[in-house]
Amino acid sequence: MIPLSADYYDGKSARRIAASIMVTGDIVVVAHDGASMQYTLSSVRVQPQLKGAPRRIEFTDGSAAIVNDHAAVDALFGVGSSQTLAHRLESHLGFVFTALPGVIVAVVLGYLYGVPWVAREISQRLPISIESQIADAGMKSLDQAVFEPSALDADMRAKISTAFVALRTAAELPSTVRLEFRDGGWIGANAFALPGGVIVVTDQLVQAMPGVDETAAVLAHELGHVQHRHSLRHLLQTSISALAAAAIYGDVASLTGIAVTIPTALLHNGYSRYFEREADAFAFALLKKTGRSPKTFATAMRALEGMQKDRRKENMLRKKLGLPDAKPSSSDAPDGPKKPDAGKGGDFGYLSTHPATEDRIRAAEAAGDTP
């Protein structure tokens, strides 16, 4: 039998060595540089043939041989059709074109349903201590990049805090769920829930509300996000690498690293419609439980919509006059902290992440009409 010429690699270096391979009975002999190695035929692994790629033959000591003559390899090692299935499938264009849509569908379904499912399962199993670390790191990041200390008067803060405690108690949520007041600076009127049960409300949102009841309605909605752990699930879904590591290796401690993504995730990406509807339903029931009407939520959304429209009109006028866009807060004054300008940062208000669709407003009004 004519020896098979191959490029041999000893598995210890990248040096390519010219070698020959012979098969005698159940023994495979590899010869190069005047030396030879012997292996049992059953221990040698011949990789399947792939169109356009050389053949790889692997040996038990970690060495390998690369051969371009597929027919010679098949003849020498007696490779049957079962070992060349990959080659036959790859060479069959009909199979490739048939399989491609299936692969695309699988990827899309995995993204739409698989990732949210994994995020939900991890969020339900994540220790509270880890979630609290994410919240603390997230607040630190937001205070550095976004917020200023709240300038609301003490009386207003006390009224809102009292309403918040009543809502939290009625919702049977733990006392660790807390409310934080901040000047929203360049993001303006906003409120959102962080992992770990931290709810932030900005001065600008409070000032945009007709009264305390409307602010309470917004906080009830945010408590819905806390109840269903939407913030954590949202962060997990937008942090695919951390999600994959936690799912595969069980390293939940590494998830604290996603806290650095909180400003971007919360200010640039809104919750899914399902999350919003779930939080709305929770808020409507909670408002009724505390003697408030869900219609106050609709009033709050309309107030925010009106404020947003007024700002757009003002900015259009200022643009015509050659003036910069209006800024939402005195914290953006020239002598204040050098944080992003509202005119350059786009719309980061409450409605950018919590869209007040007419359907949601009508749902709140309808809930207020039912006992």
Sequence and secondary structure as in RCSB ss.txt:
>XXXX:A:sequence
MIPLSADYYDGKSARRIAASIMVTGDIVVVAHDGASMQYTLSSVRVQPQLKGAPRRIEFTDGSAAIVNDHAAVDA
LFGVGSSQTLAHRLESHLGFVFTALPGVIVAVVLGYLYGVPWVAREISQRLPISIESQIADAGMKSLDQAVFEPS
ALDADMRAKISTAFVALRTAAELPSTVRLEFRDGGWIGANAFALPGGVIVVTDQLVQAMPGVDETAAVLAHELGH
VQHRHSLRHLLQTSISALAAAAIYGDVASLTGIAVTIPTALLHNGYSRYFEREADAFAFALLKKTGRSPKTFATA
MRALEGMQKDRRKENMLRKKLGLPDAKPSSSDAPDGPKKPDAGKGGDFGYLSTHPATEDRIRAAEAAGDTP
>XXXX:A:secstr
   EEEEEE SSSS  EEEEEEEETTEEEEEETTEEEEEEGGG EE    TTS EEEE TTS EEEES HHHHHH
HHT  GGGGHHHHHHH HHHHHHHHHHHHHHHHHIIIIIHHHHHHHHHHHS HHHHHHHHHHHHHHHHHHT EE 
   HHHHHHHHHHHHHHHHHTT  TT EEEEEE GGG S EEEETTTEEEEEHHHHHHSSSHHHHHHHHHHHHHH
HHTTHHHHHHHHT HHHHHHHHHH  GGGGGGGGGGHHHHHHH    HHHHHHHHHHHHHHHHHTT  THHHHHH
HHHHHHHHHHHHHHHHHHHHTT     S GGGSTTS     HHHH   SHHHHS   HHHHHHHHHHHH  
